[in-house]
Amino acid sequence: MISTSDRLIAFLEEHSTEFLHNWRSNIVISEQDLYKEEVLQNGLRMFHLVKRAIKNPLTEEEIQALAYKTAQERVEANVNISEFVYNVNVGKSEVIKWVSRSGIEWTELQPYLEDINALFDRFSYLAVKQYTDIRDKQLQEKELYIDQTHKERLTILGQMSSSFVHEFRNPLTSIIGFTKLLQHDYPDLPYLDIMQHELDQLNYRIAQFLHVSRKEIIESKREEINLSAMFKELLEFLYPSLLAGDVSTTLEVDESLIISGNKDELRQVFLNLIMNSIDALQIEKGERLIRIRSVLQASTLHLSITNNGPRIQQETINAIFEPFYTTKELGTGIGLFICKKLIEKHGGEITCFSTDEKTAFTIKLPLHSSMPTIPS
């Protein structure tokens, strides 16, 4: 009788071409990476480790060998380690997805899923730790000056990221895998859209961590963006949260207004500000309102996101854009810091003004002279 492990390995080998193609299509490899081809080979090596781990437990030395090799290459490639972490997580998600599709009963699959999760987590930990150790040694040898604030930020981020990956990545991967199975097998099953919304929220938080881990936010491609369409899309995406929080919205943005910028980065800024407003309004017992308004003055766009929530004290306003400052019990303190960095990257600025009646976040962005004006 064929064992469960042999059946699972055979299934993965049968679909290895699809698995590796999906992984390669979704990973991030910098143009300046000296080890582009080796990244792909390391992914294949990790796949082989997964199959071996399904059959028999791996030794620490077996995992360490590939982790240390990868860490050394990441150092020599001189690229951000967040790309490596992202690529590993993409690989883990793909493996979990295919394992879940094997047709093997869940009770039989569960131990293997736990082993696969443990393998990826251990590999990431060893590689990142080795990468950090090598970098630290290089900095000591070359006597490079590193801003003390940034060092502390990286230390805190490392602790937060380690906890975040351990506590959230495993259930997130499982939910993603089984949600896709449910969507495939039961397309009319209710609440799947809500589950997908929550997954998007978690992925958004992960993106924040990836942004803040960079010392400088890298340059990105600009495109023309219809601002009104973007906000309509965001409000539709946030509809479950707005409904749950009993929050009304008004959108006063000219439908013909086109701005230039990175769509994903600006979307992250606006999403964060609206989500913060929803959270702030939960303290209010009366009407809860978020107003989004744009005005063009000269060649500058003035965009405000205003809520009628509680007043933010001046001493808090002076600190809310600093990294890791938060007034939320479970907040990370990086959302507004990222907003500030991304807006500054676009040549703009973001400020906050708060009274007993309203709190407004105002964004100023430069516009091209050819863009349409908005009546004030």
NORLINKA-V436861 format. One record per residue. PHI is phi as a letter, one per 20 degrees, with the letter a starting at -180 (* if undefined). D_FIRST is the distance of its C-alpha to the first C-alpha in whole Angstrom. Layout:
BEGIN
phi	d_first
PHI	D_FIRST
PHI	D_FIRST
END
This chain:
BEGIN
phi	d_first
*	0
f	4
f	6
f	9
f	12
f	10
f	10
f	14
f	15
f	14
f	16
f	19
f	19
f	19
d	22
f	24
f	27
f	28
g	27
f	29
f	32
f	32
f	33
f	35
f	37
d	37
f	38
d	42
c	43
f	47
f	49
e	50
f	47
f	47
d	43
g	42
f	40
f	39
g	38
f	35
f	34
f	33
f	32
f	29
f	29
f	28
f	25
f	24
f	24
g	23
f	19
f	20
f	20
f	17
e	15
b	18
g	22
e	24
e	28
g	31
f	32
f	29
f	30
f	34
g	34
f	34
f	36
f	39
f	38
f	38
f	41
f	43
f	43
f	44
f	47
f	48
f	48
l	50
d	48
f	48
f	44
f	44
f	43
f	40
f	39
f	39
f	37
f	34
f	34
f	34
f	31
f	29
f	30
f	28
f	25
f	25
f	26
f	23
f	20
f	22
e	21
f	17
n	17
e	15
g	16
g	19
f	18
f	15
f	17
g	20
f	20
f	19
f	22
f	24
f	23
f	24
g	27
f	28
f	27
f	30
f	32
f	32
f	33
f	36
f	37
f	37
f	38
f	41
f	42
f	43
g	44
f	47
f	47
f	48
f	50
f	52
f	53
f	54
f	57
f	58
f	59
e	60
l	62
f	61
e	63
c	61
g	62
f	61
f	61
f	58
f	56
f	56
f	55
f	52
f	51
f	51
f	49
g	47
f	46
f	46
f	44
g	41
f	41
f	41
f	38
f	36
e	37
d	37
f	35
f	32
f	32
f	34
f	31
f	29
f	32
g	32
f	28
f	28
f	31
f	31
f	28
f	30
f	33
f	30
e	29
c	32
f	35
e	37
f	36
f	39
m	40
f	38
f	41
f	42
f	39
f	39
g	43
f	42
f	39
f	42
f	44
f	42
f	42
f	45
f	46
f	43
f	46
f	49
f	47
f	46
f	50
f	52
f	50
e	52
f	55
c	57
f	55
f	55
f	56
b	55
f	56
e	58
b	58
e	61
c	59
e	61
f	61
f	62
f	58
f	57
f	58
f	57
f	53
f	53
f	55
f	52
f	49
e	51
g	52
g	49
f	51
f	54
f	54
f	52
e	55
l	58
d	59
e	61
c	62
c	65
d	64
c	67
c	66
g	68
f	66
e	67
f	67
d	65
d	64
d	63
r	60
e	56
f	55
f	52
f	54
f	56
f	54
f	53
f	56
f	57
f	54
f	54
f	58
f	57
f	54
f	57
f	59
g	57
f	56
f	60
f	61
f	59
f	62
f	64
d	64
e	67
f	66
d	63
c	64
d	63
d	65
d	64
b	68
c	69
c	72
d	73
c	76
l	78
d	74
c	72
e	70
d	70
d	67
c	67
d	64
d	66
c	65
e	67
e	65
f	67
f	69
e	68
f	70
f	72
f	70
f	67
g	67
f	69
d	65
f	63
e	62
e	61
f	58
m	56
e	59
b	58
d	59
e	56
f	54
d	51
f	52
e	51
m	55
d	54
f	54
f	58
f	58
f	56
g	58
f	61
f	59
f	58
f	62
f	63
f	61
e	63
m	66
d	67
b	67
c	66
c	68
c	68
c	71
c	70
c	73
f	73
e	72
b	70
c	68
c	67
d	65
d	67
d	66
d	69
c	67
f	69
c	70
f	71
f	74
f	73
f	71
f	72
e	74
d	73
f	76
e	77
END
